[in-house]
């Protein structure tokens, strides 16, 4: 089992940047594939980005491609989401998630992720 704790959210103006962190504790971090999701109140949670165990493969939803970068530091048991050129529509609660098994077809499926953090609020003002 792994525990996930997000940090780094906050209020930023449009065009600004934030870096989210997700610290993992418990079972060996390299056992887990990691992802970021986000949710606006009243809407379904949506996939943002994915990274494999070694960090050699990443994937992004189209609205964030070219602006967000997911990385992981396995020595620090932490996954990051660098968010640049932020837009008001990026406003949401951001969650990190972990899973042990992987299929390409379910990479963006939240129900396949076994562990979740508590979320961190990101607010982008116009």
C-alpha positions as CSV (number, residue, x, y, z in Angstrom):
1,X,0.0,0.0,0.0
2,X,1.1,3.6,-0.6
3,X,0.1,6.9,0.8
4,X,0.0,10.0,-1.4
5,X,0.2,13.6,-0.3
6,X,-0.1,16.5,-2.8
7,X,1.2,20.0,-2.3
8,X,2.1,23.1,-4.3
9,X,-1.4,24.3,-5.3
10,X,-2.4,27.9,-4.9
11,X,-3.7,31.0,-6.6
12,X,-1.9,32.2,-9.7
13,X,-2.7,34.7,-12.5
14,X,-3.3,33.5,-16.0
15,X,0.0,32.9,-17.8
16,X,1.7,32.0,-14.6
17,X,3.2,28.7,-13.4
18,X,2.9,26.3,-10.5
19,X,4.6,23.0,-9.7
20,X,2.6,20.4,-7.9
21,X,4.3,17.7,-5.9
22,X,3.0,14.3,-4.8
23,X,5.0,12.6,-2.1
24,X,4.6,8.8,-1.7
25,X,5.2,6.7,1.4
26,X,4.8,3.1,2.1
27,X,5.5,0.4,-0.5
28,X,8.4,0.8,-3.0
29,X,7.6,3.8,-5.1
30,X,9.0,2.3,-8.2
31,X,6.3,-0.3,-8.1
32,X,3.8,2.3,-9.1
33,X,2.7,4.0,-12.3
34,X,1.6,7.5,-11.5
35,X,-0.9,10.0,-12.8
36,X,-2.4,13.3,-12.2
37,X,-6.2,14.0,-12.5
38,X,-8.2,17.1,-11.8
39,X,-11.8,17.8,-10.9
40,X,-14.0,20.9,-11.0
41,X,-16.8,20.8,-8.5
42,X,-19.9,19.4,-10.1
43,X,-18.0,17.8,-12.9
44,X,-16.4,14.4,-13.3
45,X,-12.7,13.9,-12.5
46,X,-10.6,14.1,-15.6
47,X,-7.2,12.6,-16.6
48,X,-4.3,15.1,-16.9
49,X,-1.1,13.2,-17.3
50,X,0.7,9.8,-16.8
51,X,4.2,8.6,-16.1
52,X,5.6,5.1,-16.1
53,X,7.8,3.6,-13.4
54,X,11.1,4.7,-14.7
55,X,9.9,8.1,-16.0
56,X,10.8,7.2,-19.6
57,X,7.2,7.4,-20.9
58,X,4.7,10.2,-20.3
59,X,1.4,11.1,-21.7
60,X,-0.9,14.1,-21.6
61,X,-4.4,15.0,-22.3
62,X,-4.7,17.4,-25.2
63,X,-5.7,20.6,-23.4
64,X,-2.4,20.5,-21.4
65,X,0.1,19.3,-24.0
66,X,3.0,21.7,-24.4
67,X,2.1,23.5,-21.1
68,X,2.4,20.8,-18.4
69,X,5.2,18.4,-17.7
70,X,5.1,15.3,-15.5
71,X,8.3,14.0,-13.9
72,X,9.2,11.7,-11.1
73,X,12.2,11.4,-8.8
74,X,12.3,7.8,-7.6
75,X,15.1,8.6,-5.1
76,X,12.7,11.1,-3.4
77,X,9.5,9.1,-3.9
78,X,7.9,12.0,-5.5
79,X,6.1,12.8,-8.7
80,X,5.7,16.4,-10.0
81,X,3.5,18.3,-12.3
82,X,5.0,21.5,-13.7
83,X,2.3,23.7,-15.0
84,X,3.2,26.6,-17.2
85,X,1.1,29.1,-19.2
86,X,-1.8,28.4,-16.9
87,X,-5.3,29.3,-18.0
88,X,-8.5,30.0,-16.0
89,X,-9.9,26.7,-17.3
90,X,-7.1,24.9,-15.5
91,X,-8.7,25.8,-12.2
92,X,-9.5,22.5,-10.3
93,X,-8.6,20.3,-7.5
94,X,-5.6,18.3,-8.7
95,X,-5.1,14.7,-7.5
96,X,-2.2,12.3,-7.9
97,X,-3.0,8.6,-8.2
98,X,-1.0,5.4,-8.3
99,X,-1.6,2.0,-9.8
100,X,0.5,-1.2,-10.0
101,X,-0.9,-2.8,-13.2
102,X,-0.9,-1.1,-16.6
103,X,-2.6,-1.4,-19.9
104,X,-2.4,1.3,-22.5
105,X,-6.1,1.2,-23.0
106,X,-6.9,2.1,-19.4
107,X,-4.1,4.6,-18.8
108,X,-6.6,7.5,-18.3
109,X,-9.3,5.4,-16.5
110,X,-9.6,6.7,-12.9
111,X,-11.2,3.4,-11.8
112,X,-8.0,1.6,-12.5
113,X,-6.0,3.7,-10.1
114,X,-5.8,2.0,-6.7
115,X,-4.5,4.9,-4.5
116,X,-5.3,8.6,-4.4
117,X,-4.1,11.6,-2.6
118,X,-6.3,14.2,-0.9
119,X,-6.0,16.8,-3.7
120,X,-4.6,20.3,-3.9
121,X,-6.5,23.3,-5.1
122,X,-5.2,25.2,-8.1
123,X,-7.0,28.5,-9.0
124,X,-6.0,30.5,-12.0
125,X,-7.4,34.0,-12.1
126,X,-8.0,35.9,-15.4
